[in-house]
Amino acid sequence: MIDYTLQQFVLRLLAMVFIAAIHGFAVAGTACALGDPGPRYDGRLTANPFTHLDLLGTLAGVFSLGWIRPIAIDPAQLRFGRAGLVLVVLAGAAATLASVVILRLARPHLLPLLPDTTSALAFAVIETIGEVSIWLALVNVLPLPPLTGAHLLVALAPGVRDALRRVQPYVAVALAGLAVSGLAARALAPAYAVLARTILGD
């Protein structure tokens, strides 16, 4: 399922940079739109990928299970309270998947305009972004820190916020281990296949 060649490693790193910008901006933007100015004050309301990239999450994303640097959101500030956290998580996943659809729709119009070598590279980058985006959207609805889906736990039990912050580094290391070992990809392969067939037509 995962190609460990240097070319694919680089392509997946590039994909993670692109996806971090989309996912991070969508999460921060939705939180701000729902009434929490915190992400704006924290400098997260931006499409600059380097503001959102998490080193461990980016490297793990090369092996399927990636995440961005967590975005702090105060449910008390959200228009719909804790239910707003659910909307934030869904918006992050939806924007990530929507970017794949847009790129694939644009591809047949873009590639003929490029020289052959550049066109082949652009095709490979778009394909890789599609695959990695589906993994990231799928993984980040899981209610685990440091994933975006951790906000779902806070929506259900607000009292766990501080505990989640404390265990976040340890869970991140465990998730990275699952990603590198391939166990995460195997466990989530059926769900990935459904999304891939729907979005990529694979």
C-alpha positions in Angstrom: 0.0 0.0 0.0 2.9 2.4 0.8 5.7 3.0 -1.6 8.9 3.7 0.3 10.9 5.0 -2.7 12.7 8.4 -2.3 10.4 9.9 -5.0 7.3 8.9 -3.1 8.7 10.1 0.2 9.3 13.5 -1.3 6.0 13.6 -3.0 4.2 12.8 0.3 6.1 15.5 2.1 5.1 18.0 -0.5 1.5 16.8 -0.2 1.6 17.2 3.6 2.7 20.8 3.2 -0.2 21.5 0.8 -2.7 19.7 3.0 -1.6 21.3 6.2 -2.4 24.7 4.7 -5.9 23.6 3.7 -6.8 21.7 6.8 -5.3 24.2 9.2 -7.0 27.2 7.6 -10.3 25.4 7.4 -10.2 24.4 11.1 -9.1 27.9 12.3 -11.5 29.7 9.9 -14.5 27.7 11.0 -13.7 28.3 14.7 -13.4 32.0 14.1 -16.6 32.1 12.0 -18.4 30.4 14.8 -17.3 33.0 17.3 -13.9 32.0 18.8 -11.3 34.6 17.9 -8.5 32.5 19.6 -7.1 30.9 16.4 -6.8 34.4 14.9 -4.9 35.7 17.9 -2.7 32.6 17.9 -1.8 33.3 14.3 -3.5 30.2 13.0 -6.0 31.9 10.7 -3.7 31.6 7.7 -3.0 29.5 4.7 0.7 29.5 5.4 1.4 25.8 5.8 4.5 26.3 8.0 2.2 27.8 10.6 0.2 24.6 10.8 2.9 21.9 10.2 3.7 19.5 13.1 7.1 17.8 12.6 6.0 14.4 13.9 2.6 14.7 12.3 4.2 15.5 8.9 6.6 12.6 9.0 3.9 10.3 10.2 1.7 11.6 7.3 4.2 10.2 4.8 3.2 6.7 6.1 -0.6 7.5 6.1 -1.4 8.8 9.6 -0.7 12.5 9.6 -1.9 15.6 11.5 -1.3 19.3 11.9 -0.2 21.2 14.9 -3.2 21.3 17.2 -5.4 24.4 17.1 -6.7 25.6 20.5 -10.4 26.3 20.4 -12.6 27.5 23.3 -16.0 25.9 23.0 -17.4 28.6 25.4 -16.7 31.2 22.6 -18.4 29.2 19.8 -21.9 30.2 18.7 -23.2 26.6 19.1 -21.2 25.8 22.2 -19.6 22.4 22.3 -21.6 21.3 19.2 -19.5 23.9 17.3 -16.5 21.7 17.9 -18.1 19.0 15.9 -18.7 21.4 13.0 -15.0 22.5 13.2 -13.8 18.9 12.9 -16.1 18.1 10.0 -15.2 21.4 8.3 -11.5 20.4 8.4 -12.2 17.0 6.9 -14.6 18.4 4.3 -12.2 21.1 3.1 -9.3 18.6 2.9 -11.4 16.3 0.7 -12.9 19.2 -1.3 -9.4 20.3 -2.3 -8.8 16.9 -3.8 -12.0 17.2 -5.9 -11.0 20.7 -7.1 -7.5 19.6 -8.1 -8.7 16.6 -10.0 -11.3 18.7 -11.8 -8.6 21.3 -12.7 -6.0 18.6 -13.8 -7.3 18.0 -17.3 -7.3 21.7 -18.0 -3.9 22.4 -16.4 -1.7 19.5 -17.5 -1.9 20.2 -21.3 -0.6 23.7 -20.7 2.6 22.4 -19.2 5.8 20.9 -20.7 5.9 17.1 -20.7 8.2 16.8 -17.8 6.4 19.4 -15.7 3.1 17.9 -16.6 4.2 14.4 -15.4 5.4 15.9 -12.1 2.2 17.9 -11.6 0.2 14.7 -12.3 2.2 12.8 -9.7 1.8 15.6 -7.1 -2.0 15.8 -7.6 -2.3 12.1 -7.3 -0.3 12.0 -4.2 -2.2 14.9 -2.7 -5.4 13.0 -3.3 -4.1 9.9 -1.5 -2.6 11.7 1.4 -5.6 14.0 1.8 -7.9 11.1 2.2 -5.7 9.5 4.8 -5.5 12.8 6.7 -9.2 13.6 6.5 -10.0 10.0 7.7 -7.6 9.9 10.5 -8.4 13.4 11.8 -12.0 12.6 12.7 -10.7 10.1 15.2 -11.1 11.4 18.8 -7.5 11.3 19.8 -4.9 14.0 20.6 -3.1 15.5 18.8 -5.6 14.9 15.9 -8.2 17.5 15.0 -10.8 14.9 16.2 -9.6 15.4 19.8 -12.1 18.3 19.8 -14.9 15.7 19.6 -13.8 14.4 23.0 -14.0 17.9 24.4 -17.4 18.3 22.9 -18.5 15.1 24.8 -16.6 15.7 28.0 -15.3 19.3 28.5 -13.4 18.3 31.6 -10.9 16.3 29.6 -9.2 19.3 28.0 -6.4 19.6 30.4 -5.8 15.8 30.5 -5.7 15.7 26.7 -3.0 18.4 26.7 -0.9 16.4 29.1 -1.1 13.1 27.2 -0.8 14.6 23.8 2.9 14.2 23.3 2.8 10.5 24.3 -0.2 9.7 22.1 1.6 11.5 19.2 4.6 9.3 19.5 2.3 6.2 19.7 0.4 7.3 16.6 3.7 7.9 14.7 4.8 4.4 15.6 1.6 2.9 14.3 2.0 4.9 11.1 5.6 3.9 10.4 4.8 0.2 11.3 2.0 0.2 8.8 -0.5 -1.0 11.4 -2.5 2.2 11.1 -2.8 1.9 7.4 -3.9 -1.8 7.6 -6.5 -1.0 10.3 -8.0 1.9 8.3 -7.6 0.4 4.8 -11.3 -0.5 4.4 -12.5 3.0 5.3 -9.8 4.5 3.1 -10.9 2.2 0.2 -14.5 3.5 0.4 -13.4 7.1 0.4 -10.9 6.5 -2.4 -13.5 4.9 -4.6 -15.9 7.8 -4.0 -13.4 10.7 -4.4 -10.6 9.3 -6.6 -12.6 6.8 -8.5 -10.1 4.1 -7.5 
